[in-house]
Amino acid sequence: MRRRWRQVGGLLLVAIGTWSAGAQTLQGRVESAGFAAPAGPVLRGGRWLPIVVNLSASGGIFSGELRAEAFDLDGDRVVYTNSPIALSSDAGGSKRLWLYAVVNAEDEMPAGVEVVDDRGRLAATLPVPPPIGVLRSGDLLVLDVSTPPIGALRALETPAWLPGQYSEGFRTYYRNVVVARQPAEWLPDRWWGLDAVDVLVWDQPDLRGLSPAQRQALRQWVQHGGQLVVGLGANWELIRTSDLAPLFPLQGAAETVEVQRLDVFSRNFRSPLWEGRELERPVVVTTAAATPDALRVLGDFGPGGPLNLVTLRLVGSGRVTATAAGLRDLLAQIGDAEPFLTTLIDLNRYTEAYRKKLADGAPYRRFEPLRIYDAVVAPVGFRSETALRGLTALLFVLAYLAVATVGSWWWLVRHRRTHLSWVVFAGVAAVAGALSLGTVSVMRGCSRGVQTLSVLDLESGASAARGVCLFGYRSPIRQQVALTLPGDGNTLTPLARNPDSDSRYATGARYASFPTRAALDDVLMRATLKQLAGHWQGELDGTIRGDLMVSRADGRLTPGSWIANDLTVELAGGTLLFIDPRLDQAGVPCRAAGFTARYRRAASGSSGEKDAVPPAMNVLAVRIPAVPVGGQVRELGGAVYEQLDKDLRAWRGRARDPSDAERPDLPTLWHEQQTWAGASRLPGLRRGPQDPVWAVCLASTRNLHLPTAGMQLDAPEATVSTDGLPELDITHWLVRGQAVLLTWAESPGPPTLYRGGRPLPASAGLTIYRVRLPIRYQGSPPPEVAP
């Protein structure tokens, strides 16, 4: 016995000695959580939150994982995990790591990041700096990672802005503008770490400070809808030879020259008086050529010939804008930075007259936004099944009451067996009980499965697609499941809570989220609904194609224009959007955003602020009918054009000098938005903002949506709120040579949820396709329109 105890004691001593030899000391801190706005760190509710952690280890090799806890829509605790991580004291120095979580509200921010070793033991807890608040969906977040930061971006910021404010009547643009700043080295190593960012600005980037994972994340972020603004200057050669080069609207080896004059730039952004005069200081520019699919926003001239001073390019669902010179170098030449910055970032400025109306009405009126969260998530809410269950329960109760009372008594009286009433009543109750159990079982079976909403982006003729997908998963039994959305770059997370909901609670249930694997493990299903959100990219079974030609003389699509459906599902209808080609004598405007000067002036011949219109009025809208599988639609807009001709003839036959505002014209995106928002009731439309299709269309064009429908202060809403939803705006697609088709199919899309490694086919769903179609122009714009 003693010998055995000695052996056990020896083993314990060896184990203790081994543990002591491998003992480690961890040191670390959370460098950032969210994005550093001027007032303090901010986050965007329901979007991925990047937490940057700096760790170092001494005493050998440390392996384990990072954890942070938040809450989901149902009050369950979600443990977001970065696993595995490895640190070595031999490597020297510290290591920067990223952890990604989804936080719905400021008070649900993780208190700390737990560092856990590979045996599950807590090694350290790193406090997370609390944010000052949550960005609203309408707040445009501009992230500046330049070194040093670009101070001129302050010209765009909403004055005295604080999180949660709408600032109606006080802000300059349709949306609040928030500028955050952080070092480029803190850029996330996964693309969804920038999910909350609308525009990323980087002047003369030095890519050598980024890891391959960070550069790949930046590429994927642009492809998923991010907007990147870069100043090149002397750094073009470094960028040209990097793996980010395919993003840029410039290409090829090129000289870097120093210029003393930029006449076009001076005329547009300094003053016409500066044209032909030297700059205050020389500017270094690259002479690189534009890519074939690039759009030159601003050209100029250098010593060797033309310069592509500002170019842009659509990349996947995103956009890259580049300046041939450094941003700071160009901004240093001008006193007012705002006009130049708005050529790089899509901002829509209020007219002074409209802004004054809002300011005058602000003290007397509360601006209530049009909230579309419930409409967008409706397809994954099993609402029809829930309504059917409720109706079935009601009918069952009514039937039971009728049979147990009137029916049974009638039978007893007819057969003269009223003395058996209690026996019959008991028998009816027993049968009803058995039927109720069977009915519940059947209804549970009918309400199980998956329902989906997919909002997918693609280019004409291409089968590759990417976009947002929502899932509703209902299980009839209590169980724990593992859910995934397989695919490189895909994400899966609990659906964000509606921020306008007053219902908040916490449960004891806990499950793990592994963002890098788009996986949720040990999710507790309580015979109820679980709603999830994700990003998906993959291949479609087919594509959508088109050949579009529009006349610059009258803004109409030519009869030969067509759209073809090569998918395996029928398209139920849609809306085609493109910049009004009549707008500019010199050429179609480069972008829809910010363009408020309509192609015709007022009848009086005056021009100026009062003639400005919302940019959405300069985007034409053509409704597309249903397109069967393998079918085409031609003569697009034919019925509308025919009706417009009739209206024009009637208009010319009325008063001799009618006002220009009364002149009938083509329908625009502005008019469509009023219909989608329920502020306009056009013939043939039976749906409003509560319809998921129209809600997604509003979210897709939000950056061009003028708050307060109808431009009246007594309108029912101030702006469109997409709080709690993924980013859906694609108005940055509306550039010269591009049309945008919003169409849908009343069937599930290709994104498929997996449980335990096996696919869960969707039983119902809605898929909205957003397609970039090239558009060509013919003819010349009309002269100034006069009555």
Buried (B, 14 or more C-beta within 10 A) or exposed (E): EEEEEEEEEEEEEEEEEEEEEEEBEBEBBBBBBBBBBEEBBBBBBBBBBBBBBBBBBEEBEBBBBBBBBBBBBBBBBBBBBBBEBEBBBEEEEBBBBBBBBBBBBBEBBBEBBBBBBEEEEEBBBBEBBBBBBBBBBBBBBBBBBBBEBBBBBEBBBBEEBBBEBBBBBBBBBBBBBBBBBBBBBBBBBBBBBBBBBBBBBBBBBEBEEBEEEBBBBBBBBBBBBBBBBBBBBBBBBBBBEBEBBEBBBBBEEBEBBEBEBBEBBBBBBBEEEBBEEEBEEEBBBBBBBBBEEBBBBBBBBBEEEEBBBBBBBBBBBBBBBBBBBBBBBBBBBBEEBBEBBBBBBBBBBBBEEBBEBBEEBBEEBEBEBBBBBBBBBBBBBBBEBEEBBEEBBEEBEEEBEEBBEEBBBEEBEEEEEEEEEEEBBEEBEEEBEEEBEEBBEEBBEBBBBBBBBBBBBBBBBBBBBBBBBBBBBBBBEEEEBBBBBBBEBBBBBBBBBBBEEEEEEEEEBEBBBBBBBBBBBEBBBBEEBBBBBBBBBBEBEBBBBBBBBBBBEBBBBBEEBBBBBBBEBBBBBBBBBBBBBBBBEEEBBBBBBBBBBBBBBBBEEEEEEEBBBBBBBBBBBBBBEBBEEEEBBEEBBEEBBEEBEEEEEEBEEEEEEEEBEEBBBBBBBBBBBBBBBBBBEEEEBEBBBEBBBBBBBBBBBBBBBBBBBEBEBEBBBBBBBBBBBBBBBBBBBBBBBBBBBBBBBBBBBBBBBBBEEEEBEBBBBBBBBBBBBBBEBEBEBBEEBEE
